[in-house]
Amino acid sequence: MSAAGPPKTARQQAAPGGSPAATAASVGVVHRDVFERHDPPGAAIALVLDSPHSGEWYPDDFDHAPPRDVVRQAEDTHVARLWSAAPAHGATLIEARFPRAYIDANRSLADIDADLLADAWPEPIAPSRKTQQGIGLVWRLARGGTPMYARKLASAEVRSRVDRYWRPYHAELDAALDGRHRSFGGVWHINCHSMPAVGDALADDPGRTRADFVLGDRDGTTCDPAFTRLVADTARDFGYSVAINDPYKGVEIVRKHGRPAENRHSLQIELKRTLYMDERTLAINEGYARLQRDLTRLAAILAAFVRARTRR
């Protein structure tokens, strides 16, 4: 059991910022407690956003050991809501509903932490730096290094999480990106995240204050440099500090979908959490409205960029 009592069900878990990202300016599709897809109310363009770590709906079998408020520090809380106006500009937005600490959609299926398992994983594994940090496909550690579980997990449990959550989320994102690529001959993808303002002891930049925006294109390999440059220049024009590939370069989702030679472009955007919320309580702060407004302006600029480079 969680130290805060039994984990709340999906219907009991309240989101501190209110409802999910759906707005009157989008057409929503919900797939159980796996994802929500927000399509434009009008003509679609070759722009897709996804927020794989926004999930606030905790499965009943997530028997984490730390209190819920500690586990929730892993969430990219509010990120999908911050980008919620993107469909009004022709984009599709897909947001996860499940928590990343339960199963992380931005990890490879081979990124298995053997130290977390009670039995052998039946397939080859390739632990990444994230697994070494305790935050692989299934998190072994909560933020701050606290063990996530008071027990080992059976490999069958992990496989069930993959099948119920990871695969459907990726299938929907794959379908959205492939569909836009077929229609337009190209697709641009924003992988939406947030980050702590300062790297913790387990991070690659411990103790360092981060830029307001960190853009990750895996050292220029996952998208057109002009797209990365446009986001960076626009954010700076809005008054934000920007870093590129430092400390975040992008993980599994941009790696998988960023293939510029095929006119498939994928960019990760990390937002510093103190811009819009209290990192401890997850409550929005006085900067939330400004950031949401600026991301809406950025979405409009990116939509114009995409329209100018695609056929119909």
C-alpha angles and dihedrals in degrees: 000000000000115000086239092057130267113344111263119246121247091261093049097049109098122208111225092216096049127242128010121273097282114125136176086261095064140059110231133211120185123200105198108278093326108084147338120222119203114195125187117268090226136025115345124228132201094271124108128177127192132188107196097174103047095094116134099167109101118206116232092239094057096108097178118176102218121071116277092250090059093048091049090063085082092063126099086224116197095004096118090047091051090056095039095116093061094094089059086066094050101270129126117230121200119189130186117235097194122079119260092224088064095050123346114223090195094066133083118252087240092057092099123158105220091191089066096053129090092204139022121290107241096222135054114281131208109190113204132204086273091061089049086056091051094250105100128130089314114024117242093183134042120220110296093031099282113150109256095213138034089215144033119268123236113238088236089062092054091046090052091053090050092051097043100042118005097049098046091047092051092043091056094046091047090051094049094049095042092048094052091046091053092048099044107021091243142040136205120206132194116199103204123212145148131219140200113266091239128034113250128222093275096048127096089246105041114190095003122129109233132222119261091249124027114191120200124197096151092256095316097310103109105051146016107285088227090064093050090046092050092054092046095047093045093050090049090049087054089056101260129130114240135200126184121217091344117139094343122046098171128271135218103329098052090039090055099043104031107095107142093179086066092044090254111133125187127182129178117217120196119192122203106245097219088065089074113008149028104263093213101046097025089225115145116253135208091280095061097087093049094049093047090050092049093048089052089053090047091051090054091051092049091048090055090049091051095046090053092055104044138074127219 
